[in-house]
Amino acid sequence: MLALMGVEAGMLKGFAFTTIAGVLIGVIITRPAFAKIVEYIVK
């Protein structure tokens, strides 16, 4: 995080967008997969 202190504001916006997009994509993909795994284990 210290490396981000010297970065321009435009780069920070890109970094924030990339982070948020990555988290959303991760949640959208992993939640259904996790639900399927739990469903399989419970059966």
KEVEXKOL-894288 format. One record per atom (N, C-alpha, C): residue number from 0; residue in three letters; y, x, z. Coordinates in pm, whole numbers, always signed. Layout:
<nodes>
<node NUM "ALA" <Y X Z>>,
...
</nodes>
This chain:
<nodes>
<node 0 "MET" <-121 +83 +0>>,
<node 0 "MET" <+0 +0 +0>>,
<node 0 "MET" <+127 +87 +0>>,
<node 1 "LEU" <+118 +207 +51>>,
<node 1 "LEU" <+236 +294 +51>>,
<node 1 "LEU" <+281 +328 -90>>,
<node 2 "ALA" <+187 +335 -183>>,
<node 2 "ALA" <+223 +366 -321>>,
<node 2 "ALA" <+309 +256 -382>>,
<node 3 "LEU" <+296 +134 -333>>,
<node 3 "LEU" <+373 +22 -388>>,
<node 3 "LEU" <+521 +27 -348>>,
<node 4 "MET" <+554 +104 -246>>,
<node 4 "MET" <+693 +109 -199>>,
<node 4 "MET" <+786 +169 -304>>,
<node 5 "GLY" <+736 +261 -388>>,
<node 5 "GLY" <+821 +325 -487>>,
<node 5 "GLY" <+817 +258 -623>>,
<node 6 "VAL" <+752 +145 -634>>,
<node 6 "VAL" <+734 +78 -763>>,
<node 6 "VAL" <+847 -22 -786>>,
<node 7 "GLU" <+886 -39 -912>>,
<node 7 "GLU" <+992 -134 -946>>,
<node 7 "GLU" <+950 -277 -917>>,
<node 8 "ALA" <+1047 -367 -907>>,
<node 8 "ALA" <+1019 -508 -876>>,
<node 8 "ALA" <+935 -573 -986>>,
<node 9 "GLY" <+958 -538 -1111>>,
<node 9 "GLY" <+881 -594 -1222>>,
<node 9 "GLY" <+734 -560 -1213>>,
<node 10 "MET" <+707 -437 -1172>>,
<node 10 "MET" <+567 -395 -1155>>,
<node 10 "MET" <+504 -471 -1040>>,
<node 11 "LEU" <+582 -495 -934>>,
<node 11 "LEU" <+528 -568 -819>>,
<node 11 "LEU" <+493 -711 -856>>,
<node 12 "LYS" <+574 -772 -942>>,
<node 12 "LYS" <+543 -908 -987>>,
<node 12 "LYS" <+411 -909 -1063>>,
<node 13 "GLY" <+391 -811 -1149>>,
<node 13 "GLY" <+266 -800 -1223>>,
<node 13 "GLY" <+148 -776 -1130>>,
<node 14 "PHE" <+170 -693 -1029>>,
<node 14 "PHE" <+65 -664 -932>>,
<node 14 "PHE" <+28 -791 -855>>,
<node 15 "ALA" <+129 -867 -812>>,
<node 15 "ALA" <+105 -990 -737>>,
<node 15 "ALA" <+33 -1092 -825>>,
<node 16 "PHE" <+75 -1105 -949>>,
<node 16 "PHE" <+11 -1200 -1040>>,
<node 16 "PHE" <-135 -1163 -1064>>,
<node 17 "THR" <-160 -1034 -1086>>,
<node 17 "THR" <-297 -987 -1110>>,
<node 17 "THR" <-384 -1011 -987>>,
<node 18 "THR" <-329 -986 -869>>,
<node 18 "THR" <-405 -1006 -745>>,
<node 18 "THR" <-438 -1153 -726>>,
<node 19 "ILE" <-340 -1241 -744>>,
<node 19 "ILE" <-361 -1385 -727>>,
<node 19 "ILE" <-461 -1435 -830>>,
<node 20 "ALA" <-447 -1393 -955>>,
<node 20 "ALA" <-539 -1436 -1060>>,
<node 20 "ALA" <-681 -1389 -1029>>,
<node 21 "GLY" <-695 -1266 -982>>,
<node 21 "GLY" <-827 -1213 -947>>,
<node 21 "GLY" <-892 -1291 -835>>,
<node 22 "VAL" <-815 -1325 -735>>,
<node 22 "VAL" <-868 -1402 -622>>,
<node 22 "VAL" <-910 -1541 -669>>,
<node 23 "LEU" <-826 -1607 -748>>,
<node 23 "LEU" <-861 -1741 -796>>,
<node 23 "LEU" <-986 -1739 -882>>,
<node 24 "ILE" <-996 -1644 -972>>,
<node 24 "ILE" <-1114 -1634 -1058>>,
<node 24 "ILE" <-1238 -1605 -973>>,
<node 25 "GLY" <-1224 -1517 -876>>,
<node 25 "GLY" <-1336 -1486 -787>>,
<node 25 "GLY" <-1384 -1607 -711>>,
<node 26 "VAL" <-1291 -1685 -659>>,
<node 26 "VAL" <-1328 -1805 -582>>,
<node 26 "VAL" <-1392 -1909 -674>>,
<node 27 "ILE" <-1336 -1928 -792>>,
<node 27 "ILE" <-1389 -2029 -885>>,
<node 27 "ILE" <-1531 -1993 -928>>,
<node 28 "ILE" <-1559 -1864 -945>>,
<node 28 "ILE" <-1693 -1823 -990>>,
<node 28 "ILE" <-1792 -1818 -874>>,
<node 29 "THR" <-1750 -1763 -760>>,
<node 29 "THR" <-1846 -1740 -652>>,
<node 29 "THR" <-1880 -1864 -571>>,
<node 30 "ARG" <-1790 -1959 -558>>,
<node 30 "ARG" <-1822 -2077 -478>>,
<node 30 "ARG" <-1937 -2158 -536>>,
<node 31 "PRO" <-1937 -2190 -665>>,
<node 31 "PRO" <-2052 -2263 -720>>,
<node 31 "PRO" <-2181 -2182 -710>>,
<node 32 "ALA" <-2173 -2051 -732>>,
<node 32 "ALA" <-2292 -1967 -724>>,
<node 32 "ALA" <-2346 -1966 -581>>,
<node 33 "PHE" <-2258 -1953 -484>>,
<node 33 "PHE" <-2298 -1954 -344>>,
<node 33 "PHE" <-2360 -2089 -307>>,
<node 34 "ALA" <-2302 -2198 -357>>,
<node 34 "ALA" <-2356 -2331 -330>>,
<node 34 "ALA" <-2498 -2344 -386>>,
<node 35 "LYS" <-2521 -2291 -506>>,
<node 35 "LYS" <-2656 -2296 -566>>,
<node 35 "LYS" <-2755 -2216 -482>>,
<node 36 "ILE" <-2714 -2099 -434>>,
<node 36 "ILE" <-2802 -2015 -353>>,
<node 36 "ILE" <-2837 -2086 -222>>,
<node 37 "VAL" <-2738 -2144 -156>>,
<node 37 "VAL" <-2762 -2216 -31>>,
<node 37 "VAL" <-2852 -2336 -57>>,
<node 38 "GLU" <-2828 -2407 -165>>,
<node 38 "GLU" <-2911 -2522 -202>>,
<node 38 "GLU" <-3056 -2478 -221>>,
<node 39 "TYR" <-3077 -2365 -286>>,
<node 39 "TYR" <-3213 -2313 -310>>,
<node 39 "TYR" <-3280 -2274 -178>>,
<node 40 "ILE" <-3205 -2212 -87>>,
<node 40 "ILE" <-3261 -2168 +41>>,
<node 40 "ILE" <-3296 -2288 +128>>,
<node 41 "VAL" <-3212 -2390 +128>>,
<node 41 "VAL" <-3234 -2507 +214>>,
<node 41 "VAL" <-3356 -2587 +170>>,
<node 42 "LYS" <-3385 -2589 +41>>,
<node 42 "LYS" <-3500 -2667 -9>>,
<node 42 "LYS" <-3631 -2613 +41>>,
</nodes>
